[in-house]
Amino acid sequence: MKVTPLSLPGLVLLEPRVFSDGRGAFFESFNQRSFEEATGVRAEFVQDNHSVSSRNVVRGLHYQVGDVAQGKLVRVVRGSAFDVAVDLRRTSATFGRWYGINLSAQNRLQMWIPEGFAHGFVALEETTEFLYKTTSYYSATSERCILWNDPSIAVEWPITGEPVLSEKDAAGRSFDSLGNSDLF
Ligand SMILES: Cc1cn([C@H]2C[C@H](O)[C@@H](COP(=O)(O)OP(=O)(O)O[C@H]3O[C@H](C)C(=O)[C@H](O)[C@H]3O)O2)c(=O)[nH]c1=O
């Protein structure tokens, strides 16, 4: 597995080793020991999530606070998505900064997003299937949502026109409105 630390401390890009032959291809999509050796993180994943999105759907920017904050290991298994993580760690030198990368069924890239980040993506193709592992269970009461196009974060989303949003996401909070209990 190829491991690349990214510009926001803690974010890591993982590229699995792919074994191709006349039948097609095989790769280990997750290996706890390889993950820990690669990231130096002893993450215990408790939930696998799978979402399916039409082109131009934006999901996010979401995160959970408190003791159910979630680390996420994300990948795309059909289509492609521009995936975004936002640093919400108040003492971080990159607090409020975002990082984005294209994840696709074709590039097989995965991103490790530790607790302390908001996460979202835009589907770039019809029927984009997005899979991710989380280190805490879903908790609707602990979930927070920052508006996808918050002007203070200013994510440069690779989309033209208005995205398809859930009601919840359309009503996302502003970054500037977040209080200490919403941050890390
Ligand atoms: C996240 C989640 C949702 N749900 C239920 C709650 C709703 O009735 C329904 C759809 O949830 P939501 O609209 O929050 O789904 P997404 O917009 O894909 O949310 C996710 O989008 C961004 C990209 C993330 O990183 C988060 O993991 C997650 O918030 O599934 C569950 O039952 N379990 C879960 O873990």
The ligand as an SDF file (V2000), in Angstrom:
LIG
                    3D

 35 37  0  0  0  0  0  0  0  0999 V2000
  -24.8590    8.8300    8.2850 C   0  0  0  0  0  0  0  0  0  0  0  0
  -25.9700    7.8920    8.6750 C   0  0  0  0  0  0  0  0  0  0  0  0
  -27.2790    8.1460    8.3160 C   0  0  0  0  0  0  0  0  0  0  0  0
  -28.2490    7.2760    8.6830 N   0  0  0  0  0  0  0  0  0  0  0  0
  -29.6270    7.5600    8.2550 C   0  0  0  0  0  0  0  0  0  0  0  0
  -30.1370    8.9120    8.6980 C   0  0  0  0  0  0  0  0  0  0  0  0
  -31.0240    9.3550    7.5650 C   0  0  0  0  0  0  0  0  0  0  0  0
  -32.3610    8.8850    7.7860 O   0  0  0  0  0  0  0  0  0  0  0  0
  -30.4650    8.6520    6.3440 C   0  0  0  0  0  0  0  0  0  0  0  0
  -29.6580    9.5560    5.4540 C   0  0  0  0  0  0  0  0  0  0  0  0
  -28.7170   10.2200    6.2740 O   0  0  0  0  0  0  0  0  0  0  0  0
  -27.9220   11.4800    5.7360 P   0  0  0  0  0  0  0  0  0  0  0  0
  -28.8110   12.3120    4.8860 O   0  0  0  0  0  0  0  0  0  0  0  0
  -27.2660   12.1250    6.9410 O   0  0  0  0  0  0  0  0  0  0  0  0
  -26.8290   10.7830    4.8090 O   0  0  0  0  0  0  0  0  0  0  0  0
  -25.5550   11.5480    4.1760 P   0  0  0  0  0  0  0  0  0  0  0  0
  -25.9480   12.9080    3.7290 O   0  0  0  0  0  0  0  0  0  0  0  0
  -24.9440   10.6090    3.2280 O   0  0  0  0  0  0  0  0  0  0  0  0
  -24.5950   11.7170    5.4310 O   0  0  0  0  0  0  0  0  0  0  0  0
  -23.2480   11.3160    5.3850 C   0  0  0  0  0  0  0  0  0  0  0  0
  -22.6100   12.2160    4.5290 O   0  0  0  0  0  0  0  0  0  0  0  0
  -21.2940   12.6210    4.8020 C   0  0  0  0  0  0  0  0  0  0  0  0
  -20.5200   12.5480    3.5160 C   0  0  0  0  0  0  0  0  0  0  0  0
  -20.5790   11.9760    5.9050 C   0  0  0  0  0  0  0  0  0  0  0  0
  -19.3510   11.9930    5.9850 O   0  0  0  0  0  0  0  0  0  0  0  0
  -21.3510   11.4020    7.0080 C   0  0  0  0  0  0  0  0  0  0  0  0
  -20.8310   10.1290    7.3190 O   0  0  0  0  0  0  0  0  0  0  0  0
  -22.7930   11.2900    6.8200 C   0  0  0  0  0  0  0  0  0  0  0  0
  -23.3350   12.3920    7.5080 O   0  0  0  0  0  0  0  0  0  0  0  0
  -29.6250    7.5960    6.8420 O   0  0  0  0  0  0  0  0  0  0  0  0
  -28.0000    6.1300    9.4120 C   0  0  0  0  0  0  0  0  0  0  0  0
  -28.9200    5.3540    9.7450 O   0  0  0  0  0  0  0  0  0  0  0  0
  -26.7030    5.8770    9.7910 N   0  0  0  0  0  0  0  0  0  0  0  0
  -25.6750    6.7150    9.4460 C   0  0  0  0  0  0  0  0  0  0  0  0
  -24.5050    6.4290    9.8000 O   0  0  0  0  0  0  0  0  0  0  0  0
  1  2  1  0
  2  3  2  0
  2 34  1  0
  3  4  1  0
  4  5  1  0
  4 31  1  0
  5  6  1  0
  5 30  1  0
  6  7  1  0
  7  8  1  0
  7  9  1  0
  9 10  1  0
  9 30  1  0
 10 11  1  0
 11 12  1  0
 12 13  2  0
 12 14  1  0
 12 15  1  0
 15 16  1  0
 16 17  2  0
 16 18  1  0
 16 19  1  0
 19 20  1  0
 20 21  1  0
 20 28  1  0
 21 22  1  0
 22 23  1  0
 22 24  1  0
 24 25  2  0
 24 26  1  0
 26 27  1  0
 26 28  1  0
 28 29  1  0
 31 32  2  0
 31 33  1  0
 33 34  1  0
 34 35  2  0
M  END
$$$$
